[in-house]
Every structure is written in C-alpha cells, then in structure tokens.
Amino acid sequence: MMKPLLIAALVALSLSACKEDTATLPPETMTAEAVGRYCGMNLMEHAGPKGQVVLSRELGAYWFSSARDTIAFTMMPDEVKDYGGIYVSDMDHAASWDDPGADNWIDARKAVYVVGSRKEAGMGGAEVVPFGTRAGAEAFAAQNGGTVQTFTELTADEILGAPADAPATETGHANH
C-alpha cells in the first residue's frame, strides 16, 4: 500500500520540478540587432535601462528601450500574457547611465525601482529605474530624486500615465 503512494508522490514531485525549470526562461544578451518593440529603434543607441520579455526558446525576446516600456507591456490587455520571463537592466551593475549593460538583467518582478527621478528614459519621458538592491535604488533616489518602490507597488498611472480627469486605480497590474 505504501509503494503506490510513494511512486505517486515521486512522479508528482518530478513533474512539478520540470514545470519550475521551464516556467522562467533566462534573459538574452542585448546585441546590436536588439530593436525596441514600440519604437522600432536600436536599443544600443539610447541611454538608460532597457528591458526584454522572453516569449519562448523558439521565438526569443521582445526588446524595450526602457524599463518603463517593459513593465507597460505587462499591463496592456492586448499584449501577450504567456511569456517565459520579463527582465530589466540591473542598474546596480551598469557601467553608467549611457551604458546599462548587455547582460546585467534582473527579473523585473524582483527589482526595486526609483519612480519620478530626474533621469529620462532612452527615448525621452519618464523612466522607472530598476535596481537589484534597495540600497542601490535608495542611493540613486538620493542623487536624482524619486521614490523607491517594488514591482507590485508600481501603478498603471505611474507606468502608463493617466488622463488628468481619470480616477486613480487600486492596482496597477493585470495578470502577473
């Protein structure tokens, strides 16, 4: 009686381990061929943090010229929701604002962001600046202004913007 139960438990455990291995795909290296999904321009030609949404091993990644655009992708109802990973530049490891790095990615859901700083996104406009550590985000905010927030604290108004007469939303995220 104990053997079938043990076998069932081992099968369930191995299946769940397989699911975890494929649930998050690793980030890709940003190359000169990386073109922004919304702007259609080469990412390496613009300063500031970048982002990518890895769709699948076969399809590769959608690239974004800013961390803000990357997060906006997750909030837009008409965009793909079944993806293998979402990553933003970890500015803790960036050489500079002009050189955010090609391989220093962090899971966007684990990053700590500075919202409302004086720094603009690669294509201009507001940026949410991602860091792998709260200390890095706090130091950046002390120098450049802004507030420190986690991914779940980011709102649609901060990321997508809102018309002046639009009511505030309770939550900014859909389908995370």
C-alpha positions as CSV (number, residue, x, y, z in Angstrom):
1,M,0.0,0.0,0.0
2,M,2.8,2.4,0.8
3,K,4.7,1.8,-2.6
4,P,1.9,3.1,-4.9
5,L,1.6,6.2,-2.7
6,L,5.4,6.7,-2.7
7,I,5.6,6.3,-6.5
8,A,2.7,8.8,-7.0
9,A,4.5,11.3,-4.8
10,L,7.7,10.9,-6.6
11,V,6.0,11.3,-10.0
12,A,4.2,14.5,-8.8
13,L,7.4,15.9,-7.4
14,S,9.4,15.2,-10.7
15,L,6.6,16.8,-12.8
16,S,6.5,19.9,-10.6
17,A,10.3,20.2,-10.9
18,C,10.0,20.1,-14.7
19,K,7.4,22.8,-14.6
20,E,9.6,25.0,-12.5
21,D,12.6,24.5,-14.8
22,T,10.6,25.8,-17.8
23,A,8.4,28.4,-16.1
24,T,11.1,31.1,-16.3
25,L,13.4,31.3,-19.3
26,P,16.7,33.1,-19.0
27,P,17.3,36.5,-20.4
28,E,19.0,37.0,-23.7
29,T,22.2,39.1,-24.3
30,M,21.4,42.5,-25.8
31,T,23.1,42.9,-29.2
32,A,23.3,45.5,-31.9
33,E,20.3,43.7,-33.5
34,A,18.0,44.4,-30.5
35,V,15.2,46.7,-31.7
36,G,12.6,48.2,-29.4
37,R,9.1,46.7,-29.8
38,Y,7.4,50.1,-29.5
39,C,9.9,52.5,-31.1
40,G,11.4,50.2,-33.7
41,M,14.9,51.7,-33.0
42,N,18.2,50.0,-32.0
43,L,18.4,49.8,-28.2
44,M,22.1,50.4,-28.0
45,E,21.7,53.9,-29.5
46,H,19.8,55.1,-26.4
47,A,20.8,55.6,-22.8
48,G,19.2,54.3,-19.7
49,P,17.9,50.9,-18.5
50,K,16.4,48.5,-21.1
51,G,14.1,45.5,-20.9
52,Q,13.1,42.3,-22.5
53,V,10.2,39.9,-22.4
54,V,11.3,36.4,-23.4
55,L,8.4,34.8,-25.2
56,S,9.8,31.3,-25.7
57,R,13.0,29.5,-26.6
58,E,11.9,29.4,-30.2
59,L,10.6,33.0,-30.5
60,G,13.2,34.7,-28.4
61,A,12.6,38.1,-26.8
62,Y,10.7,41.3,-27.4
63,W,13.1,44.2,-26.6
64,F,12.2,47.5,-25.0
65,S,14.1,50.8,-25.0
66,S,13.2,51.5,-21.4
67,A,12.3,49.6,-18.2
68,R,9.0,51.6,-18.1
69,D,8.0,50.3,-21.6
70,T,8.9,46.7,-20.4
71,I,6.5,47.0,-17.5
72,A,3.9,48.7,-19.6
73,F,3.9,45.6,-21.8
74,T,2.7,43.5,-18.8
75,M,-0.1,46.0,-18.1
76,M,-1.6,46.3,-21.6
77,P,-4.5,44.0,-22.0
78,D,-3.9,43.3,-25.7
79,E,-0.2,42.2,-25.2
80,V,0.9,38.5,-24.8
81,K,0.5,37.3,-21.2
82,D,2.0,33.8,-21.7
83,Y,5.7,34.6,-21.7
84,G,8.8,32.8,-20.2
85,G,10.4,35.8,-18.4
86,I,10.5,39.5,-18.0
87,Y,13.8,41.3,-17.4
88,V,15.1,44.8,-16.9
89,S,18.6,46.2,-16.7
90,D,20.0,45.9,-13.2
91,M,21.4,49.5,-12.8
92,D,23.4,48.3,-9.7
93,H,25.7,46.7,-12.2
94,A,25.5,49.2,-15.1
95,A,28.8,50.9,-16.2
96,S,26.9,54.1,-16.5
97,W,23.5,55.6,-17.5
98,D,24.8,55.6,-21.1
99,D,25.9,52.0,-20.9
100,P,23.3,50.0,-18.9
101,G,25.0,46.7,-19.9
102,A,24.1,43.8,-22.3
103,D,24.0,41.0,-19.7
104,N,23.2,42.5,-16.3
105,W,19.5,41.5,-16.3
106,I,17.2,41.1,-13.3
107,D,13.8,39.6,-13.1
108,A,11.5,42.6,-13.4
109,R,9.3,41.3,-10.6
110,K,12.3,41.1,-8.2
111,A,13.8,44.5,-9.0
112,V,13.4,47.6,-6.8
113,Y,12.5,50.8,-8.8
114,V,13.0,54.5,-8.5
115,V,9.9,56.3,-9.7
116,G,9.8,60.0,-10.5
117,S,13.5,60.7,-10.7
118,R,15.1,63.4,-12.9
119,K,16.5,60.8,-15.3
120,E,14.7,60.3,-18.6
121,A,14.1,57.1,-20.5
122,G,16.2,56.2,-23.5
123,M,13.5,57.7,-25.9
124,G,12.7,60.5,-23.5
125,G,9.9,60.8,-21.0
126,A,9.5,59.3,-17.5
127,E,11.5,56.2,-16.5
128,V,11.3,53.8,-13.7
129,V,14.9,52.9,-12.9
130,P,15.4,49.3,-11.8
131,F,18.0,48.0,-9.3
132,G,18.8,44.6,-7.8
133,T,19.1,46.1,-4.3
134,R,17.1,48.5,-2.3
135,A,20.4,50.2,-1.2
136,G,21.2,50.9,-4.9
137,A,17.8,52.3,-5.5
138,E,17.9,54.5,-2.4
139,A,21.3,55.9,-3.3
140,F,20.1,56.7,-6.9
141,A,16.9,58.4,-5.5
142,A,19.1,60.4,-3.1
143,Q,21.1,61.8,-6.0
144,N,18.3,62.0,-8.7
145,G,15.1,62.3,-6.8
146,G,12.2,60.0,-6.9
147,T,10.7,57.3,-4.6
148,V,11.7,53.7,-4.2
149,Q,9.1,51.0,-4.9
150,T,8.8,47.3,-5.6
151,F,7.3,45.9,-8.8
152,T,4.0,45.2,-7.0
153,E,3.8,48.8,-5.8
154,L,4.1,50.3,-9.3
155,T,0.7,51.6,-10.6
156,A,-0.8,51.9,-14.0
157,D,-0.8,55.7,-13.6
158,E,2.9,55.7,-13.0
159,I,3.7,53.4,-15.9
160,L,1.0,54.0,-18.5
161,G,0.1,57.6,-17.5
162,A,-3.4,58.7,-16.9
163,P,-5.6,61.4,-18.3
164,A,-5.9,64.3,-15.8
165,D,-9.6,63.5,-15.2
166,A,-9.1,59.7,-14.8
167,P,-9.8,58.3,-11.4
168,A,-6.9,56.6,-9.6
169,T,-6.7,52.8,-9.8
170,E,-6.5,50.5,-6.9
171,T,-3.9,48.3,-8.5
172,G,-1.7,48.9,-11.5
173,H,-1.0,45.3,-12.6
174,A,-3.0,42.9,-14.6
175,N,-2.2,39.2,-14.8
176,H,1.2,38.9,-13.1
